[in-house]
Amino acid sequence: MSVLSYILIIAGGIFYATGGLGLLRMPSLYTRAQAGTKATTLGTMLTLAGVIAARPEWTLKILLIMFFIVATNPVGSSTLIRSAYRSGVKPYGQPEVDDLSGFYGKEEEQ
């Protein structure tokens, strides 16, 4: 393997570790989800880029995997956050403005 592949894989591992630290340190579900999602997306992209540098013949398959991760990770995260908000999970502290309070009103619940 080339030095570039090692650097990219180690950088991906650092982003995974940072995401794990963010999950431990952040005060609420909403900030934890943001830290975890962003770190795992970038960590995965760097790790897969390192694999591409090590095994160029796998480039097409790995680019397809990268596309699906970039397309599904934010959607999954926002869906989890939306369901937490609609379940009544309160953010840390007292937010000054809640722009979604009128959007997810009682009229949608059945």
MOPAC internal coordinates of N, CA, C and O (Angstrom, degrees):
PM7 1SCF
backbone

  N    0.0000 0     0.00 0     0.00 0    0    0    0
  C    1.4510 1     0.00 0     0.00 0    1    0    0
  C    1.5198 1   109.26 1     0.00 0    2    1    0
  O    1.2310 1   121.68 1   -29.74 1    3    2    1
  N    1.3108 1   114.40 1   150.26 1    3    2    1
  C    1.4496 1   119.04 1  -178.26 1    5    3    2
  C    1.5331 1   110.74 1   -84.53 1    6    5    3
  O    1.2310 1   121.42 1   -15.19 1    7    6    5
  N    1.3035 1   114.88 1   164.81 1    7    6    5
  C    1.4618 1   121.00 1   178.92 1    9    7    6
  C    1.5299 1   110.26 1   -63.11 1   10    9    7
  O    1.2310 1   120.42 1   142.65 1   11   10    9
  N    1.3294 1   116.81 1   -37.35 1   11   10    9
  C    1.4597 1   120.67 1   179.01 1   13   11   10
  C    1.5279 1   111.46 1   -60.37 1   14   13   11
  O    1.2310 1   120.39 1   138.76 1   15   14   13
  N    1.3135 1   116.86 1   -41.24 1   15   14   13
  C    1.4651 1   119.03 1   179.70 1   17   15   14
  C    1.5267 1   111.01 1   -65.19 1   18   17   15
  O    1.2310 1   120.14 1   139.91 1   19   18   17
  N    1.3255 1   117.35 1   -40.09 1   19   18   17
  C    1.4592 1   119.89 1   176.80 1   21   19   18
  C    1.5202 1   111.15 1   -62.70 1   22   21   19
  O    1.2310 1   120.22 1   136.48 1   23   22   21
  N    1.3159 1   117.19 1   -43.52 1   23   22   21
  C    1.4662 1   121.13 1  -179.67 1   25   23   22
  C    1.5208 1   110.73 1   -62.09 1   26   25   23
  O    1.2310 1   120.30 1   135.42 1   27   26   25
  N    1.3293 1   117.04 1   -44.58 1   27   26   25
  C    1.4627 1   120.25 1  -179.16 1   29   27   26
  C    1.5298 1   111.88 1   -66.34 1   30   29   27
  O    1.2310 1   120.10 1   138.97 1   31   30   29
  N    1.3139 1   117.42 1   -41.03 1   31   30   29
  C    1.4632 1   120.24 1   179.66 1   33   31   30
  C    1.5234 1   110.90 1   -67.63 1   34   33   31
  O    1.2310 1   119.83 1   139.89 1   35   34   33
  N    1.3163 1   117.93 1   -40.11 1   35   34   33
  C    1.4636 1   120.91 1   177.03 1   37   35   34
  C    1.5225 1   110.68 1   -65.83 1   38   37   35
  O    1.2310 1   120.17 1   139.31 1   39   38   37
  N    1.3372 1   117.29 1   -40.69 1   39   38   37
  C    1.4728 1   120.49 1   177.14 1   41   39   38
  C    1.5340 1   110.50 1   -62.20 1   42   41   39
  O    1.2310 1   120.16 1   140.14 1   43   42   41
  N    1.3278 1   117.31 1   -39.86 1   43   42   41
  C    1.4602 1   120.24 1   175.51 1   45   43   42
  C    1.5139 1   111.84 1   -61.86 1   46   45   43
  O    1.2310 1   120.29 1   138.90 1   47   46   45
  N    1.3205 1   117.04 1   -41.10 1   47   46   45
  C    1.4605 1   120.86 1   176.75 1   49   47   46
  C    1.5195 1   112.66 1   -63.86 1   50   49   47
  O    1.2310 1   120.84 1   144.04 1   51   50   49
  N    1.3306 1   115.99 1   -35.96 1   51   50   49
  C    1.4654 1   119.77 1   176.87 1   53   51   50
  C    1.5315 1   110.52 1   -64.81 1   54   53   51
  O    1.2310 1   120.34 1   139.89 1   55   54   53
  N    1.3308 1   116.95 1   -40.11 1   55   54   53
  C    1.4625 1   118.80 1   177.65 1   57   55   54
  C    1.5226 1   111.42 1   -67.97 1   58   57   55
  O    1.2310 1   119.77 1   144.80 1   59   58   57
  N    1.3273 1   118.05 1   -35.20 1   59   58   57
  C    1.4642 1   120.08 1   174.73 1   61   59   58
  C    1.5333 1   110.17 1   -62.32 1   62   61   59
  O    1.2310 1   120.46 1   135.34 1   63   62   61
  N    1.3308 1   116.72 1   -44.66 1   63   62   61
  C    1.4687 1   120.77 1   179.17 1   65   63   62
  C    1.5225 1   110.97 1   -63.37 1   66   65   63
  O    1.2310 1   120.44 1   140.33 1   67   66   65
  N    1.3219 1   116.76 1   -39.67 1   67   66   65
  C    1.4615 1   120.57 1   177.73 1   69   67   66
  C    1.5322 1   110.36 1   -63.93 1   70   69   67
  O    1.2310 1   120.34 1   139.90 1   71   70   69
  N    1.3089 1   116.95 1   -40.10 1   71   70   69
  C    1.4632 1   120.25 1   176.99 1   73   71   70
  C    1.5162 1   111.84 1   -63.87 1   74   73   71
  O    1.2310 1   120.40 1   139.73 1   75   74   73
  N    1.3197 1   116.84 1   -40.27 1   75   74   73
  C    1.4599 1   120.09 1   176.64 1   77   75   74
  C    1.5129 1   112.22 1   -64.49 1   78   77   75
  O    1.2310 1   120.82 1   139.96 1   79   78   77
  N    1.3219 1   116.04 1   -40.04 1   79   78   77
  C    1.4633 1   120.44 1   176.07 1   81   79   78
  C    1.5239 1   110.29 1   -64.41 1   82   81   79
  O    1.2310 1   120.46 1   140.43 1   83   82   81
  N    1.3342 1   116.73 1   -39.57 1   83   82   81
  C    1.4627 1   120.44 1   177.43 1   85   83   82
  C    1.5213 1   111.89 1   -62.89 1   86   85   83
  O    1.2310 1   120.32 1   142.81 1   87   86   85
  N    1.3380 1   117.00 1   -37.19 1   87   86   85
  C    1.4633 1   119.93 1   177.80 1   89   87   86
  C    1.5290 1   111.55 1   -65.30 1   90   89   87
  O    1.2310 1   120.59 1   147.41 1   91   90   89
  N    1.3176 1   116.47 1   -32.59 1   91   90   89
  C    1.4588 1   119.86 1   179.06 1   93   91   90
  C    1.5243 1   112.48 1   -79.49 1   94   93   91
  O    1.2310 1   119.91 1   144.97 1   95   94   93
  N    1.3198 1   117.77 1   -35.03 1   95   94   93
  C    1.4573 1   121.88 1  -171.05 1   97   95   94
  C    1.5282 1   115.07 1   -92.36 1   98   97   95
  O    1.2310 1   119.50 1   154.24 1   99   98   97
  N    1.3014 1   118.56 1   -25.76 1   99   98   97
  C    1.4611 1   120.29 1  -175.33 1  101   99   98
  C    1.5255 1   110.62 1   -73.28 1  102  101   99
  O    1.2310 1   120.41 1   -33.33 1  103  102  101
  N    1.3441 1   116.81 1   146.67 1  103  102  101
  C    1.4688 1   119.98 1  -171.50 1  105  103  102
  C    1.5235 1   116.02 1   -81.77 1  106  105  103
  O    1.2310 1   118.82 1   154.18 1  107  106  105
  N    1.3111 1   119.86 1   -25.82 1  107  106  105
  C    1.4608 1   118.75 1  -174.18 1  109  107  106
  C    1.5242 1   110.82 1  -133.19 1  110  109  107
  O    1.2310 1   121.79 1   -11.02 1  111  110  109
  N    1.3145 1   114.18 1   168.98 1  111  110  109
  C    1.4580 1   120.85 1   179.51 1  113  111  110
  C    1.5214 1   111.63 1   -58.41 1  114  113  111
  O    1.2310 1   120.55 1   140.51 1  115  114  113
  N    1.3176 1   116.55 1   -39.49 1  115  114  113
  C    1.4556 1   121.19 1  -175.39 1  117  115  114
  C    1.5284 1   111.95 1   -66.45 1  118  117  115
  O    1.2310 1   120.26 1   135.90 1  119  118  117
  N    1.3139 1   117.10 1   -44.10 1  119  118  117
  C    1.4706 1   119.39 1   179.21 1  121  119  118
  C    1.5243 1   111.24 1   -74.17 1  122  121  119
  O    1.2310 1   120.15 1   147.27 1  123  122  121
  N    1.3269 1   117.31 1   -32.73 1  123  122  121
  C    1.4676 1   119.87 1   176.44 1  125  123  122
  C    1.5263 1   111.15 1   -64.28 1  126  125  123
  O    1.2310 1   120.87 1   137.70 1  127  126  125
  N    1.3088 1   115.94 1   -42.30 1  127  126  125
  C    1.4676 1   119.58 1  -179.88 1  129  127  126
  C    1.5212 1   110.55 1   -63.68 1  130  129  127
  O    1.2310 1   120.33 1   140.14 1  131  130  129
  N    1.3164 1   116.97 1   -39.86 1  131  130  129
  C    1.4589 1   119.52 1   179.13 1  133  131  130
  C    1.5261 1   110.72 1   -65.22 1  134  133  131
  O    1.2310 1   120.49 1   133.75 1  135  134  133
  N    1.3272 1   116.67 1   -46.25 1  135  134  133
  C    1.4672 1   120.18 1  -179.72 1  137  135  134
  C    1.5208 1   111.19 1   -62.53 1  138  137  135
  O    1.2310 1   120.75 1   135.54 1  139  138  137
  N    1.3159 1   116.17 1   -44.46 1  139  138  137
  C    1.4631 1   119.59 1  -179.07 1  141  139  138
  C    1.5110 1   113.48 1   -66.49 1  142  141  139
  O    1.2310 1   120.27 1   137.55 1  143  142  141
  N    1.3080 1   117.09 1   -42.45 1  143  142  141
  C    1.4611 1   120.68 1  -177.44 1  145  143  142
  C    1.5233 1   111.77 1   -67.82 1  146  145  143
  O    1.2310 1   120.73 1   132.81 1  147  146  145
  N    1.3065 1   116.20 1   -47.19 1  147  146  145
  C    1.4689 1   119.14 1  -177.59 1  149  147  146
  C    1.5312 1   110.97 1   -65.46 1  150  149  147
  O    1.2310 1   120.45 1   137.80 1  151  150  149
  N    1.3222 1   116.75 1   -42.20 1  151  150  149
  C    1.4551 1   119.88 1  -178.04 1  153  151  150
  C    1.5249 1   111.88 1   -69.17 1  154  153  151
  O    1.2310 1   120.10 1   139.55 1  155  154  153
  N    1.3203 1   117.41 1   -40.45 1  155  154  153
  C    1.4576 1   117.98 1  -179.45 1  157  155  154
  C    1.5200 1   111.85 1   -71.61 1  158  157  155
  O    1.2310 1   120.34 1   146.05 1  159  158  157
  N    1.3327 1   116.95 1   -33.95 1  159  158  157
  C    1.4615 1   118.60 1   177.41 1  161  159  158
  C    1.5250 1   110.46 1   -64.54 1  162  161  159
  O    1.2310 1   120.38 1   130.12 1  163  162  161
  N    1.3209 1   116.89 1   -49.88 1  163  162  161
  C    1.4631 1   119.24 1  -179.46 1  165  163  162
  C    1.5247 1   111.39 1   -68.65 1  166  165  163
  O    1.2310 1   120.05 1   141.92 1  167  166  165
  N    1.3263 1   117.51 1   -38.08 1  167  166  165
  C    1.4648 1   120.08 1   177.29 1  169  167  166
  C    1.5169 1   112.43 1   -61.69 1  170  169  167
  O    1.2310 1   120.84 1   139.37 1  171  170  169
  N    1.3188 1   116.00 1   -40.63 1  171  170  169
  C    1.4616 1   120.00 1   178.07 1  173  171  170
  C    1.5160 1   111.46 1   -67.28 1  174  173  171
  O    1.2310 1   120.57 1   138.58 1  175  174  173
  N    1.3309 1   116.51 1   -41.42 1  175  174  173
  C    1.4726 1   119.73 1   179.66 1  177  175  174
  C    1.5308 1   110.95 1   -62.82 1  178  177  175
  O    1.2310 1   120.33 1   137.16 1  179  178  177
  N    1.3285 1   116.98 1   -42.84 1  179  178  177
  C    1.4633 1   119.61 1   179.43 1  181  179  178
  C    1.5272 1   111.53 1   -67.69 1  182  181  179
  O    1.2310 1   120.41 1   138.80 1  183  182  181
  N    1.3186 1   116.83 1   -41.20 1  183  182  181
  C    1.4621 1   120.19 1   179.03 1  185  183  182
  C    1.5287 1   110.72 1   -63.25 1  186  185  183
  O    1.2310 1   120.70 1   135.89 1  187  186  185
  N    1.3278 1   116.28 1   -44.11 1  187  186  185
  C    1.4617 1   119.28 1   179.27 1  189  187  186
  C    1.5275 1   111.52 1   -68.65 1  190  189  187
  O    1.2310 1   120.19 1   147.10 1  191  190  189
  N    1.3291 1   117.24 1   -32.90 1  191  190  189
  C    1.4688 1   119.37 1   174.90 1  193  191  190
  C    1.5297 1   110.17 1   -65.01 1  194  193  191
  O    1.2310 1   120.54 1   144.04 1  195  194  193
  N    1.3306 1   116.58 1   -35.96 1  195  194  193
  C    1.4604 1   120.05 1   175.03 1  197  195  194
  C    1.5146 1   112.36 1   -64.86 1  198  197  195
  O    1.2310 1   120.35 1   143.21 1  199  198  197
  N    1.3196 1   116.93 1   -36.79 1  199  198  197
  C    1.4667 1   120.58 1   176.62 1  201  199  198
  C    1.5300 1   110.13 1   -67.60 1  202  201  199
  O    1.2310 1   120.40 1   141.42 1  203  202  201
  N    1.3330 1   116.84 1   -38.58 1  203  202  201
  C    1.4675 1   119.63 1   176.02 1  205  203  202
  C    1.5183 1   110.47 1   -62.24 1  206  205  203
  O    1.2310 1   120.25 1   139.69 1  207  206  205
  N    1.3385 1   117.13 1   -40.31 1  207  206  205
  C    1.4666 1   119.72 1   178.64 1  209  207  206
  C    1.5224 1   111.33 1   -65.74 1  210  209  207
  O    1.2310 1   120.46 1   147.85 1  211  210  209
  N    1.3373 1   116.74 1   -32.15 1  211  210  209
  C    1.4607 1   120.33 1  -179.37 1  213  211  210
  C    1.5266 1   111.95 1   -81.34 1  214  213  211
  O    1.2310 1   120.15 1   141.39 1  215  214  213
  N    1.3255 1   117.32 1   -38.61 1  215  214  213
  C    1.4676 1   122.64 1  -176.55 1  217  215  214
  C    1.5248 1   109.77 1  -129.48 1  218  217  215
  O    1.2310 1   119.50 1   -99.39 1  219  218  217
  N    1.3183 1   118.55 1    80.61 1  219  218  217
  C    1.4654 1   121.05 1  -176.70 1  221  219  218
  C    1.5331 1   114.09 1   -60.41 1  222  221  219
  O    1.2310 1   119.71 1   157.76 1  223  222  221
  N    1.3088 1   118.15 1   -22.24 1  223  222  221
  C    1.4640 1   119.84 1  -179.89 1  225  223  222
  C    1.5321 1   112.21 1   -70.19 1  226  225  223
  O    1.2310 1   119.61 1   165.97 1  227  226  225
  N    1.3038 1   118.35 1   -14.03 1  227  226  225
  C    1.4592 1   122.40 1   178.52 1  229  227  226
  C    1.5230 1   112.79 1   -94.96 1  230  229  227
  O    1.2310 1   119.70 1  -171.39 1  231  230  229
  N    1.3043 1   118.18 1     8.61 1  231  230  229
  C    1.4583 1   122.11 1  -171.05 1  233  231  230
  C    1.5237 1   112.91 1   -56.68 1  234  233  231
  O    1.2310 1   119.62 1   131.96 1  235  234  233
  N    1.3022 1   118.34 1   -48.04 1  235  234  233
  C    1.4615 1   120.75 1  -176.69 1  237  235  234
  C    1.5273 1   111.80 1   -61.75 1  238  237  235
  O    1.2310 1   120.50 1   134.80 1  239  238  237
  N    1.3111 1   116.65 1   -45.20 1  239  238  237
  C    1.4636 1   120.45 1   179.83 1  241  239  238
  C    1.5262 1   111.22 1   -63.71 1  242  241  239
  O    1.2310 1   120.80 1   137.20 1  243  242  241
  N    1.3137 1   116.08 1   -42.80 1  243  242  241
  C    1.4638 1   119.63 1  -178.11 1  245  243  242
  C    1.5208 1   111.18 1   -69.77 1  246  245  243
  O    1.2310 1   119.90 1   143.22 1  247  246  245
  N    1.3220 1   117.79 1   -36.78 1  247  246  245
  C    1.4642 1   119.65 1   176.20 1  249  247  246
  C    1.5268 1   110.88 1   -63.79 1  250  249  247
  O    1.2310 1   120.25 1   144.39 1  251  250  249
  N    1.3208 1   117.12 1   -35.61 1  251  250  249
  C    1.4569 1   120.72 1   176.07 1  253  251  250
  C    1.5312 1   110.53 1   -65.88 1  254  253  251
  O    1.2310 1   120.21 1   137.55 1  255  254  253
  N    1.3147 1   117.21 1   -42.45 1  255  254  253
  C    1.4609 1   121.25 1   176.26 1  257  255  254
  C    1.5232 1   110.28 1   -61.77 1  258  257  255
  O    1.2310 1   120.38 1   136.85 1  259  258  257
  N    1.3343 1   116.87 1   -43.15 1  259  258  257
  C    1.4653 1   120.94 1   178.92 1  261  259  258
  C    1.5292 1   110.89 1   -61.02 1  262  261  259
  O    1.2310 1   120.44 1   138.06 1  263  262  261
  N    1.3192 1   116.77 1   -41.94 1  263  262  261
  C    1.4626 1   120.48 1   179.13 1  265  263  262
  C    1.5197 1   110.98 1   -59.89 1  266  265  263
  O    1.2310 1   120.26 1   133.61 1  267  266  265
  N    1.3308 1   117.12 1   -46.39 1  267  266  265
  C    1.4578 1   119.67 1  -178.46 1  269  267  266
  C    1.5254 1   112.09 1   -67.19 1  270  269  267
  O    1.2310 1   120.07 1   145.30 1  271  270  269
  N    1.3115 1   117.48 1   -34.70 1  271  270  269
  C    1.4650 1   119.73 1   177.44 1  273  271  270
  C    1.5214 1   110.45 1   -67.17 1  274  273  271
  O    1.2310 1   120.33 1   135.18 1  275  274  273
  N    1.3243 1   116.97 1   -44.82 1  275  274  273
  C    1.4598 1   120.58 1   179.36 1  277  275  274
  C    1.5284 1   110.80 1   -65.36 1  278  277  275
  O    1.2310 1   119.94 1   147.39 1  279  278  277
  N    1.3240 1   117.72 1   -32.61 1  279  278  277
  C    1.4600 1   120.86 1  -179.31 1  281  279  278
  C    1.5250 1   112.86 1   -78.81 1  282  281  279
  O    1.2310 1   119.49 1   147.46 1  283  282  281
  N    1.3259 1   118.58 1   -32.54 1  283  282  281
  C    1.4611 1   120.24 1  -173.29 1  285  283  282
  C    1.5192 1   114.65 1  -100.57 1  286  285  283
  O    1.2310 1   118.98 1   152.32 1  287  286  285
  N    1.3062 1   119.56 1   -27.68 1  287  286  285
  C    1.4602 1   121.06 1  -177.23 1  289  287  286
  C    1.5315 1   112.66 1   -60.80 1  290  289  287
  O    1.2310 1   118.68 1   130.13 1  291  290  289
  N    1.3234 1   120.12 1   -49.87 1  291  290  289
  C    1.4674 1   119.08 1   178.78 1  293  291  290
  C    1.5310 1   113.12 1   -65.11 1  294  293  291
  O    1.2310 1   120.24 1   145.19 1  295  294  293
  N    1.3169 1   117.15 1   -34.81 1  295  294  293
  C    1.4639 1   120.19 1   179.56 1  297  295  294
  C    1.5297 1   110.49 1   -66.36 1  298  297  295
  O    1.2310 1   120.74 1   135.14 1  299  298  297
  N    1.3143 1   116.19 1   -44.86 1  299  298  297
  C    1.4631 1   119.90 1   178.22 1  301  299  298
  C    1.5156 1   112.23 1   -63.11 1  302  301  299
  O    1.2310 1   120.59 1   138.26 1  303  302  301
  N    1.3037 1   116.47 1   -41.74 1  303  302  301
  C    1.4600 1   120.71 1   179.31 1  305  303  302
  C    1.5248 1   111.56 1   -64.83 1  306  305  303
  O    1.2310 1   120.37 1   134.14 1  307  306  305
  N    1.3188 1   116.90 1   -45.86 1  307  306  305
  C    1.4689 1   118.63 1  -179.25 1  309  307  306
  C    1.5238 1   111.51 1   -67.47 1  310  309  307
  O    1.2310 1   119.97 1   148.80 1  311  310  309
  N    1.3144 1   117.66 1   -31.20 1  311  310  309
  C    1.4629 1   120.45 1   176.93 1  313  311  310
  C    1.5231 1   110.83 1   -67.22 1  314  313  311
  O    1.2310 1   120.31 1   137.78 1  315  314  313
  N    1.3288 1   117.01 1   -42.22 1  315  314  313
  C    1.4655 1   120.14 1   177.29 1  317  315  314
  C    1.5175 1   111.29 1   -64.26 1  318  317  315
  O    1.2310 1   120.22 1   138.23 1  319  318  317
  N    1.3231 1   117.18 1   -41.77 1  319  318  317
  C    1.4569 1   121.00 1   179.97 1  321  319  318
  C    1.5306 1   110.46 1   -66.47 1  322  321  319
  O    1.2310 1   120.45 1   138.77 1  323  322  321
  N    1.3067 1   116.74 1   -41.23 1  323  322  321
  C    1.4642 1   120.44 1   179.36 1  325  323  322
  C    1.5267 1   110.73 1   -62.72 1  326  325  323
  O    1.2310 1   120.52 1   136.64 1  327  326  325
  N    1.3241 1   116.61 1   -43.36 1  327  326  325
  C    1.4619 1   118.67 1   179.42 1  329  327  326
  C    1.5306 1   111.30 1   -67.18 1  330  329  327
  O    1.2310 1   120.07 1   145.38 1  331  330  329
  N    1.3207 1   117.47 1   -34.62 1  331  330  329
  C    1.4654 1   119.97 1   176.39 1  333  331  330
  C    1.5217 1   110.50 1   -65.86 1  334  333  331
  O    1.2310 1   120.24 1   137.86 1  335  334  333
  N    1.3229 1   117.15 1   -42.14 1  335  334  333
  C    1.4651 1   120.63 1   178.57 1  337  335  334
  C    1.5239 1   110.98 1   -63.13 1  338  337  335
  O    1.2310 1   120.79 1   135.72 1  339  338  337
  N    1.3204 1   116.09 1   -44.28 1  339  338  337
  C    1.4651 1   119.94 1  -178.49 1  341  339  338
  C    1.5218 1   111.89 1   -70.49 1  342  341  339
  O    1.2310 1   119.82 1   158.27 1  343  342  341
  N    1.3347 1   117.95 1   -21.73 1  343  342  341
  C    1.4651 1   121.68 1   177.01 1  345  343  342
  C    1.5162 1   112.06 1   -81.33 1  346  345  343
  O    1.2310 1   120.94 1   169.04 1  347  346  345
  N    1.3320 1   115.80 1   -10.96 1  347  346  345
  C    1.4589 1   119.12 1   177.86 1  349  347  346
  C    1.5177 1   114.60 1   100.31 1  350  349  347
  O    1.2310 1   119.06 1  -167.38 1  351  350  349
  N    1.3193 1   119.39 1    12.62 1  351  350  349
  C    1.4597 1   121.17 1   177.52 1  353  351  350
  C    1.5284 1   108.19 1   -69.25 1  354  353  351
  O    1.2310 1   121.10 1   -57.44 1  355  354  353
  N    1.3101 1   115.50 1   122.56 1  355  354  353
  C    1.4625 1   121.04 1  -176.76 1  357  355  354
  C    1.5236 1   110.19 1   -88.33 1  358  357  355
  O    1.2310 1   120.03 1   -37.29 1  359  358  357
  N    1.3352 1   117.56 1   142.71 1  359  358  357
  C    1.4605 1   120.13 1   174.67 1  361  359  358
  C    1.5231 1   110.76 1   -71.72 1  362  361  359
  O    1.2310 1   121.26 1   -16.81 1  363  362  361
  N    1.3178 1   115.20 1   163.19 1  363  362  361
  C    1.4578 1   121.54 1   179.22 1  365  363  362
  C    1.5201 1   109.35 1   -67.88 1  366  365  363
  O    1.2310 1   120.66 1   -42.93 1  367  366  365
  N    1.3035 1   116.35 1   137.07 1  367  366  365
  C    1.4560 1   120.20 1  -179.66 1  369  367  366
  C    1.5215 1   110.41 1    77.61 1  370  369  367
  O    1.2310 1   121.14 1     9.44 1  371  370  369
  N    1.2858 1   115.43 1  -170.56 1  371  370  369
  C    1.4560 1   121.12 1   179.16 1  373  371  370
  C    1.5222 1   109.17 1  -111.50 1  374  373  371
  O    1.2310 1   119.59 1   -75.27 1  375  374  373
  N    1.3472 1   118.38 1   104.73 1  375  374  373
  C    1.4627 1   119.02 1   178.31 1  377  375  374
  C    1.5267 1   110.68 1   -67.29 1  378  377  375
  O    1.2310 1   120.97 1   -36.97 1  379  378  377
  N    1.3176 1   115.74 1   143.03 1  379  378  377
  C    1.4604 1   120.27 1  -179.32 1  381  379  378
  C    1.5220 1   111.39 1   -74.61 1  382  381  379
  O    1.2310 1   120.37 1   141.57 1  383  382  381
  N    1.3190 1   116.90 1   -38.43 1  383  382  381
  C    1.4602 1   121.03 1  -176.79 1  385  383  382
  C    1.5300 1   108.77 1  -129.79 1  386  385  383
  O    1.2310 1   120.85 1   -45.59 1  387  386  385
  N    1.3195 1   115.99 1   134.41 1  387  386  385
  C    1.4539 1   121.39 1   175.36 1  389  387  386
  C    1.5249 1   107.66 1  -118.85 1  390  389  387
  O    1.2310 1   120.84 1   -86.87 1  391  390  389
  N    1.3197 1   116.00 1    93.13 1  391  390  389
  C    1.4594 1   120.89 1  -175.87 1  393  391  390
  C    1.5251 1   113.11 1   -68.45 1  394  393  391
  O    1.2310 1   119.69 1   159.91 1  395  394  393
  N    1.3167 1   118.20 1   -20.09 1  395  394  393
  C    1.4603 1   120.58 1  -176.52 1  397  395  394
  C    1.5262 1   113.66 1   -93.36 1  398  397  395
  O    1.2310 1   119.75 1   175.91 1  399  398  397
  N    1.3190 1   118.09 1    -4.09 1  399  398  397
  C    1.4633 1   119.60 1  -175.02 1  401  399  398
  C    1.5217 1   112.15 1   -61.42 1  402  401  399
  O    1.2310 1   119.18 1   142.65 1  403  402  401
  N    1.3109 1   119.16 1   -37.35 1  403  402  401
  C    1.4532 1   121.10 1   177.99 1  405  403  402
  C    1.5158 1   112.64 1   -82.02 1  406  405  403
  O    1.2310 1   120.76 1   156.34 1  407  406  405
  N    1.3091 1   116.15 1   -23.66 1  407  406  405
  C    1.4590 1   120.77 1  -176.91 1  409  407  406
  C    1.5187 1   111.59 1   -74.13 1  410  409  407
  O    1.2310 1   120.41 1   137.67 1  411  410  409
  N    1.3376 1   116.83 1   -42.33 1  411  410  409
  C    1.4563 1   121.19 1   178.75 1  413  411  410
  C    1.5206 1   108.15 1  -105.11 1  414  413  411
  O    1.2310 1   120.50 1  -111.68 1  415  414  413
  N    1.2922 1   116.65 1    68.32 1  415  414  413
  C    1.4481 1   121.46 1  -177.85 1  417  415  414
  C    1.5117 1   112.46 1   -85.04 1  418  417  415
  O    1.2310 1   120.96 1     5.23 1  419  418  417
  N    1.3110 1   115.78 1  -174.77 1  419  418  417
  C    1.4525 1   122.24 1  -178.18 1  421  419  418
  C    1.5228 1   112.23 1   -70.30 1  422  421  419
  O    1.2310 1   119.94 1   159.72 1  423  422  421
  N    1.3235 1   117.71 1   -20.28 1  423  422  421
  C    1.4514 1   119.59 1  -176.48 1  425  423  422
  C    1.5122 1   113.26 1   -66.37 1  426  425  423
  O    1.2310 1   119.41 1   158.65 1  427  426  425
  N    1.3580 1   118.73 1   -21.35 1  427  426  425
  C    1.4586 1   120.80 1   179.83 1  429  427  426
  C    1.5120 1   111.98 1   -82.28 1  430  429  427
  O    1.2310 1   120.05 1   154.63 1  431  430  429
  N    1.3205 1   117.50 1   -25.37 1  431  430  429
  C    1.4648 1   120.76 1  -176.76 1  433  431  430
  C    1.5184 1   110.05 1   -72.86 1  434  433  431
  O    1.2310 1   121.37 1   -38.12 1  435  434  433
  N    1.3254 1   114.98 1   141.88 1  435  434  433
  C    1.4640 1   119.36 1   179.72 1  437  435  434
  C    1.4926 1   110.58 1  -131.91 1  438  437  435
  O    1.2310 1   120.10 1   180.00 1  439  438  437

